[in-house]
Amino acid sequence: MKKTLPVLLRTLPLLFLLYSAGVLQAQVFSVSELRCEQSQRPLAVDPAGPRLSWQLNADRRGCLQSAYRILVADSPVALADDNGNVWDSGKVFSDRSVLVPYGGPALQPGKAYCWKVQAWDADGNLSPWSLPASFGTGLMSMQDWNGAKWIAMEPDVDSLKCIEGNTGKWKDGGPVFDKPVAPYKLPQLRREFTATKPVKRAMAYICGLGQFEMFLNGEKVGDHFLDPAWTKFDKEAQYVAFDITGELRDGKNAVGVMLGNGYYHTPHGRYLKLLFSYGAPKMICKLQIEYADGTAQTVVSDDKWRASESPVTFSSIYGGEDYDASAVQPGWAEPGFDDRKWKKAVLTQGAGVKLIPQISEPLKVMERIPTVRRFRAANGNWVYDLGQNASGIVQLTVRAVTPQSIKLIPGELINDDSTVNQRASGAPFYHVYTARGDGSSETWHPQFTYYGFRYVEVEGAVPAGESNPGALPEVIDITGLHTRNSAAQVGTFACSDPLFNKIHTLIDWAVRSNMASVLTDCPHREKLGWLEVTHLMGGSIQYRYDISRLYAKQVNDMRTAQHANGMVPTIAPQYVTFSPDFIDTPEWGSAFVIIPWNLYEWYGDLAPLRDNYERMKRYVDYLGSRADNHIVAYGLGDWYDIGPDRPGYAQLTSNGVTATAIYYQDVKILERAARLLGKEADVRKYAALASDIKRAFNEKFFDKKTLKYDRDSQTANSIALHMDLVEPQYKAVVRQNLIDDIRRRGNALTAGDVGYRYVLRALEENDASEVIYDMNSRYDVPGYGYQLAHGATCLTESWQAYREVSNNHCMLGHLMEWLYSGLGGIRQSPGSAGYKEIVIRPQVVGDIHSAAVSFRSPYGLIRSEWSDSPQQYRQRVEIPANTTALVYLPAVDPAAVSESGVPLGEVPGLSVRERGKDYLAVAVGSGIYDFRVAR
């Protein structure tokens, strides 16, 4: 007994580990998180071939899928009986669980389908069937719209369609005067219909241009904001699908639609960045009602609809919105309303464009931001401070005894006299609300515009409880409604250093404020889809939000914007043609090549590469046509770098460095894409072209005597390192050149919009994250700390936080990527897609002694938490089922490593895969691990 007791005690930790891993208990193995086209319950997928995804759950380690079976049915009853009466995949031997193509017969448009899946693990264990999920198919041709017509309140007139090169104030170097566009009224349209039988399913399919809100029986349908997504409306428009089954009444029903201008028509009178019009606001709609007895009814937009002016009297995406509550017609969207004074809706040809389902998530109100203080400005107006600069709209609650008007002026900053400052965010932008004036409380917010703001200046009203000798309306409340694309948050970050937590929040507010139906540069002055941000900030955003659908939409925008010669402009949708440098620059247009590749790498989605491959080739061919001996040297370059002059065009790096490096990256992506798509001739073609570009780049920009690239800028050295343009024998010296320049400047950055990401990537990839820490752990140099010290609550356009430029800008936020991939250590192996093969490799730097980072990948949650002390290093890891990982630990001897209290060598399923001079890498399967390294 004396001998066996120590043995038993030594084996207890292992027994506990086996029990916790599920070896000695009943194992849980299930399937959940079902998605169709990367959405939980999509209502309008392409019937040609939806793709299905799921995640595995297992309480034992090392769970891998070996096979699956999918059932698709046309009714929940059939599915519950395990009857895949539409498609039964049978047992498919595959580990694939992300974007698995539907393989059944052709699906019908406008129909609902339900599905479920079960899986086998590597040991042949079969999971239970998943809970059922559903998807609806969309309307893919005009025949599917059952004769629905585009309707409006008034016809289109011959008016300005677009002024080429116009930015609202200037055209070709001269001022643009008030060339009139048609003063279209903003309509509301209605139609009554009768539901005659018990309803099984009812759907609404609608596109309202420029923006719309739909109402059924007096209530708004859905919680979307600024539907539909912005597109190039002379080529394409997106419709939105709503399930209205629960909103229909037995008997009489009424549907109403309000229209705003959006990007379809920009009226004069206030600030406007662009001047164009596609015509009068208009809409097309189909209600599809399926009755329980198998019959169906459709209600479509036609000349039976009635139209009237809405209470929205002014609507501009750039200038604001006015609303006259005294003009509201109560009950206008309810059955029984007397619309005899309304006009007959006008049939119109509409945009004459292709209608496709809305691709990305809708915009929504995602957060309410209350007022934190209020004060009086020098002009006597009251100013409300929300404490946070964000995209969104103002919600006003007011009480008035007569129909008086209140002017709301939002802005990011305030002037010295405490009035709102709009100089850098687009002025004048304001809202005017005319109260009903019946003495009751009234709450209102704009429906068809938004802005970036922190402060709201109120003119024509006073806060309730303040002196009010003029009997002005009383403001009861001002609240900010933060609006953004409703892409799910998938990443979390925290560390022991408060400054880096603040930096994460600073960047995050700029990111979320610029996620609209395109990724914008700023939420006020421009609101345009500048394309360099999509790939330069892509990693930062993708760690934090699931933007798979937003980026799929942006790829479609770029495809639509591509010119006949292959050129892709700097913005998409391309609403305007800027001057040459601002319309065509390689670092921007190359997003059309880079983003499809990113969608494959991050989400395992091959479709954007496959569907756009030939057009991507055309863009690369176009760049080649602009090259001189493979050197591309035009465009904006490293925009907003920190040189001797005010920021703008690149000052420290030749344009040819960044443009050619991006050209090289494009070609390498085409080489990889060609390999994935089985195009072997193109693999050879682009491999040879990449080799030629690399040779020409080094001949042109690398001085073998000084061993420096170009002017030895941070951008030149880092982009060459990251793109693998540096010959192996020179990598160490180029790395040192980069570090020396940063150190020589007191750890200050000089790179701009393009170069900064590559500075961070090059430093992280070359084990120099300590330099990144030193660059960003201070408040006294231009950077994030500097912005925070100067009162910024979200990322500003300039490192110097200038007041005369945007103070909410999705640019230069590239450090967020490093917070997840470097400090948190969450990455994926080369060649992996969708984080199927994970790498956990935190870089412990500076005074940071702990970090907790997570990222929800297509396969499930990845978590990396570490802490460092003189006694031990601890690394806790969570790896989702159906994936594998390499976990890097700061140890040389495996004997110094334990996992959940058990020596590493005694833990089943773990093996040391790689050893370095100061680390070892442990191969693990799925599960939760707790590694400790004794010092």
C-alpha positions, 0 to 999 in steps of 0.5 A: 500500500505504501508503494501503490499510494504514491503511484496512485497520487501521481496518476490522479492528475492524468486521470483527471485530465482524461476525465475532463477530456471526455475519455472516461465519461460519456462524450458530447459530440454535436453539430450546431451554428448552422449557416447558409451563405454565412447567415443564420436565416437568409431569406433571399439566397441564390437558388442556383446553389446555396452553401451550407456551414456548421460547427462541431461541438465536442467535450473531448480533445482532438475532434475531427469530422470524417463525414457528414450527411445533410437533409434539405426539405420543403417543410419542417414536418418532412425534416422532422421525419428525417425525410430530405425530400428536396435533397439527401446528401447521403453519407459524404466522407469529408472533413469539410464543414464550411461552405459546403455546396448544396447538391440537390435539384434546382431550387425554386425562387421565392421558396422556404427550405429547411435543413439539418446535418449530422456528422461522424468524427474520426473514430466513426462516432455519429452525432445526433441530428442538429437542430433544424435551420432554414433559408429562403430563395430569392427572386432571380429574374424579373419574371419572378416579380410577377409583374411588379412595376417601378412606381413613384409619386412623380415622373423622372425629368431630364436633369443632371445625372452626374457632373464628372469630376464634381465634388460638390464645390469644384470641377476641373479646378473651378467652382461648381455653381448651383446647377439645378437638379430636379426638386423631387418631393419625398413620397409615401406610398400605400396599398390595401389588400385582404388576406382571405385565409390562414397564412402559412408564410408571407414574404415582402421583397422590396427595393426603394431608391434611394432609401426606404422604410416599409410599414405594414398595418402601421408598424415598421417592418424590420429593424433595418436602417438605410435600406437598400445597400448603396450600389451604382444605381444605373447598373444594379440595385439590391432588394431586401427580403422580409418575412412578414408572416407574423405581421399579417392580419386576417382580413384587411391589411395595408402596406406603406412605403416611405422613400428618401434620397440616399445616394440616388439623388443629392439635393441642393441647399446644404453640404454635398460632396457629390452632385448627381441624380438618377431620378425621382425616388421610386420603388418596386415591391412584391408581397407573396402570401402562401396560404395553409391550403396551398394556394397563393396570393401576390400583391405587387407595386403597380398603378393601383398604389396611392402616393402623397408627400411624406412629412420628410421635407428634406433628405440628403445623405450629405446635408441632413433631414427635415421632418414636419410632424404637423404634416403627419397623416395618422393611420396612413399605413393602416387599413381603412385610411381615406386616401382619396386626396392622394395621387395615383402612383406613377409608373416609371421605368425605374433605373432599368437596372438589374435587381439582386438580393441585398448581399451584406448585413443591413445597417441597424441601430446598434447602440444608444449613446446618452448625453453626458453633459450639456452647456450653453454656447456663446451664441445662446444655443445649448450643446449636448455632449454624448461623450463619444464620437460615432456614426449615427443619428440624433434622437430628439425628445421634445415638448412644444405647445405650437408647431415650432421648429427645432434645428439640430446641428451635430458635429465631432468637435466644438469651437472655442466659443462652444458652438459645434465645429463642422469645418472638417466634417462637411458643413452645413449638415443639420436637421430641422424638426417641426413639432406637432405642438400639442403639448405632449412629448414627441420623439423623432430621429432621421430616417434617411441620413446619418453623420459622424458626431459627438456634440449636438447643438440645438437651436430654437429650443431649451432643455426642460427645466432651464429658463425659457422666457421665449416659450420655446420648445423644451428638450426632454432628451437628446440621445445618439443612436449609433448606426452601422453595418450589423456584422457580428462581433467575433473578436475580443481583446484585453491586456494588462496595459490600459493604454493598449486597451484604450487604443483598441477602443479608439480604433474600434470606434472608427471601424464600426463608425465606417462599416456601412453598406460599404467600408467608408473612409469617414461617416460625414464629409465623404462617406465613400468606399475608398478601396485601400482601406478594405485590404490595408485595414482588412486584418484589423477589421476581420479579427473584430467583426465577421465582414464576410458578407460586407466584403462580398458585397464590396467585391461586387461593387468593384466588379461593377465599377471596373472600366472597359480597359480593366482599371478599377477606380479608387472608390466603389461604387463609383459615383463620381470621377475624380482627378487622375491620381484620385481615380486610378492608383494601384494601392487602391484598385488592387483591392479587387485582387486582394479582397477575394483572396482575403475572403478565401483565407479568412472564411474559406470562401473560394467563390469570389476568386472563382467568380472574379478570376478573369476580371482580376486578370484584366486588372493585373493586365491593366497594371502591366500596361502602365508598367515600365520594365515591370515598374508601376509608378503612379498614383497617390503612393503612401498617402498621409505619411509623416514628412516635412510638409503637411500630410497628403501625397507621399513625401518619403517614399517613391510612388513606384515602391508601393505601387510595384510592390502591390502589383507584385502582390496581385500577381502572386495572388493570381498565381495562388488562385490559379493553382486553387482553380486548377489553371496550370498554364496561368500558374506558370505565367504568373510565377514567371511574371512575379519573378520578373517584377521582383528582379526589376524591383530590386534593380530599380530600388535596392542599392547594393552599395548602401544596402538600402531601398529607395530613400530608406524610408520605413515604408520602403523597407517594410513593404519589401520585407513583407512582400518577400521582395528582399533577396535572402542574403539582404533580409537581415540588413533590411530588417535592421535598417527598418528598426534603426530608422524607427529607433533613430526617430525616438520610436516614431512612425513616418509611414502613412496610410499604405505603409503603416500596415507593412511596418507592423507586419514586417516587424511582427514577422521578423520577431521585432514586436518589441519595437511595435510596443515601444512605438505605441506605448507613449503619448508624446509622439504622433500616434494613438497615444497622442490622439488619446492625449488630445481628447480623441474618442475614435481614430482621427485622420491624421496622426497629429489629430488635426482639428481641420481634418476628419476626427473619425476615420477608418485609416491608420488603425492597423495596430488592431491586427497586431493586437490579435495576431502579435500580442494575442498570437492568433494566426493560421498556418501558411496555406490554411483557409478559414483558420482550419490550421491554427497557430497560437504564438503570442509575442510577449513585449514591454511591460505587458504581463498578460493578455486575453484575446479571442476570435470566432472563426468559421469553425468556432471560437479560438481563444488565447490567454497568457500571463507572464511572471518571473516564476512561470509563463502560462498559456491557456488556449481554446481550439475549435473542433474540426481544426488543429493548432500549433501552440508556441511556448517560450521553452527549450526543454519540454520537461519544463512544460506542463499541461493541466498539471501533467508533464507535457510528455505524459499528455495524450495527443500532444507532441512537440512539432518544432523547436527553436533556440528559445521556443518549442511548438506543440501540436494540439487538436481541438479542446481547451488547454492550460500550458505552464512553463516553469522559469 
